[in-house]
Amino acid sequence: MKNSSTISSKGQITVPQEIRKRLGLETGDRVEFVVEEGRYVIRPARSEPNPFEKYIGILGPFPGGEEGIKAWIDDMRSDKDYE
């Protein structure tokens, strides 16, 4: 399989439809160009997974909900011991 594209005057290229399908690329997706073992490779640019994602929600809801959070913050702000 051979696909090619022409670089525009702005340095832009069109990724052929066959390649977009195989890579799972959609409008607005980002790609990266990397060198692997002496070859140039285009691949989807995937963000690194958040290492803290697995901890989200582990402690449960904050006591008192949103109002409890606001009261806690207000209490910390009014505490004069930190000056």
Contact map, one row per residue, 1 for C-alpha under 8 A:
11100000000000000000000000000000000000000000000000000000000000000000000000000000000
11110000000000000000000000000000000000000000000000000000000000000000000000000000000
11111000000000010000000000000000000000000000000000000000000000000000000000000000000
01111100000000010000000000000000000000000000000000000000000000000000000000000000000
00111110000011110000000000000000000000000000000000000000000000000000000000000000000
00011111000011000000000000000000000000000000000000000000000000000000000000000000000
00001111111110000000000000000000000000000000000000000000000000000000000000000000000
00000111111110000000000000000000000000000000000000000000000000000000000000000000000
00000011111100000000000000000000000000000000000000000000000000000000000000000000000
00000011111100000000000000000000000000000000000000000000000000000000000000000000000
00000011111110000000000000000000000000000000000000000000000000000000000000000000000
00000011111111000000000000000000000000000000000000000000000000000000000000000000000
00001111001111100000000000000000000000000000000000000000000000000000000000000000000
00001100000111110000000000000000000000000000000000000000000000000000000000000000000
00001000000011111011000000000000000000000000000000000000000000000000000000000000000
00111000000001111111000000000000000000000000000000000000000000000000000000000000000
00000000000000111111100000000000000000000000000000000000000000000000000000000000000
00000000000000011111110000000000000000000000000000000000000000000000000000000000000
00000000000000111111111000000000000000000000000000000000000000000000000000000000000
00000000000000111111111111000000000000000000000000000000000000000000000000000000000
00000000000000001111111110000000000000000000000000000000000000000000000000000000000
00000000000000000111111110000000000000000000000000000000000000000000000000000000000
00000000000000000011111110000000000000000011000000000000000000000000000000000000000
00000000000000000001111111000000000000000000000000000000000000000000000000000000000
00000000000000000001111111101000000000000001000000000000000000000000000000000000000
00000000000000000001000111111000000000000000000000000000000000000000000000000000000
00000000000000000000000011111000000000000000000000000000000000000000000000000000000
00000000000000000000000001111100000000000000000000000000000000000000000000000000000
00000000000000000000000011111110000000000001100000000000000000000000000000000000000
00000000000000000000000000011111000000000001110000000000000000000000000000000000000
00000000000000000000000000001111100000000111100000000000000000000000000000000000000
00000000000000000000000000000111110000000111100000000000000000000000000000000000000
00000000000000000000000000000011111000011110000000000000000000000000000000000000000
00000000000000000000000000000001111100011110000000000000000000000000000000000000000
00000000000000000000000000000000111111111000000000000000000000000000000000000000000
00000000000000000000000000000000011111111000000000000000000000000000000000000000000
00000000000000000000000000000000001111100000000000000000000000000000000000000000000
00000000000000000000000000000000001111110000000000000000000000000000000000000000000
00000000000000000000000000000000001111111000000000000000000000000000000000000000000
00000000000000000000000000000000111101111100000000000000000000000000000000000000000
00000000000000000000000000000000111100111110000000000000000000000000000000000000000
00000000000000000000000000000011110000011111000000000000000000000000000000000000000
00000000000000000000001000000011110000001111100000000000000000000000000000000000000
00000000000000000000001010001111000000000111110000000000000000000000000000000000000
00000000000000000000000000001111000000000011111000000000000000000000000000000000000
00000000000000000000000000000100000000000001111100000000000000000000000000000000000
00000000000000000000000000000000000000000000111110000000000000000000000000000000000
00000000000000000000000000000000000000000000011111000000000000000000000000000000000
00000000000000000000000000000000000000000000001111101000000000000000000000000000000
00000000000000000000000000000000000000000000000111111000000000000000000000000000000
00000000000000000000000000000000000000000000000011111100000000000000000000000000000
00000000000000000000000000000000000000000000000001111111000000000000000000000000000
00000000000000000000000000000000000000000000000011111111000000000000000000000000000
00000000000000000000000000000000000000000000000000111111000000000000000000000000000
00000000000000000000000000000000000000000000000000011111110000000000000000000000000
00000000000000000000000000000000000000000000000000011111111000000000000000000000000
00000000000000000000000000000000000000000000000000000011111110000000000000000000000
00000000000000000000000000000000000000000000000000000011111100000000000000000000000
00000000000000000000000000000000000000000000000000000001111110000000000000000000000
00000000000000000000000000000000000000000000000000000000111111000000000000000000000
00000000000000000000000000000000000000000000000000000000101111101000000000000000000
00000000000000000000000000000000000000000000000000000000000111111101100000000000000
00000000000000000000000000000000000000000000000000000000000011111001100000000000000
00000000000000000000000000000000000000000000000000000000000001111111100000000000000
00000000000000000000000000000000000000000000000000000000000011111111100000000000000
00000000000000000000000000000000000000000000000000000000000001011111110000000000000
00000000000000000000000000000000000000000000000000000000000000011111111000000000000
00000000000000000000000000000000000000000000000000000000000001111111111100000000000
00000000000000000000000000000000000000000000000000000000000001111111111110000000000
00000000000000000000000000000000000000000000000000000000000000000111111111000000000
00000000000000000000000000000000000000000000000000000000000000000011111111100000000
00000000000000000000000000000000000000000000000000000000000000000001111111110000000
00000000000000000000000000000000000000000000000000000000000000000000111111111000000
00000000000000000000000000000000000000000000000000000000000000000000011111111100000
00000000000000000000000000000000000000000000000000000000000000000000001111111110000
00000000000000000000000000000000000000000000000000000000000000000000000111111110000
00000000000000000000000000000000000000000000000000000000000000000000000011111111000
00000000000000000000000000000000000000000000000000000000000000000000000001111111000
00000000000000000000000000000000000000000000000000000000000000000000000000111111110
00000000000000000000000000000000000000000000000000000000000000000000000000001111111
00000000000000000000000000000000000000000000000000000000000000000000000000000011111
00000000000000000000000000000000000000000000000000000000000000000000000000000011111
00000000000000000000000000000000000000000000000000000000000000000000000000000001111
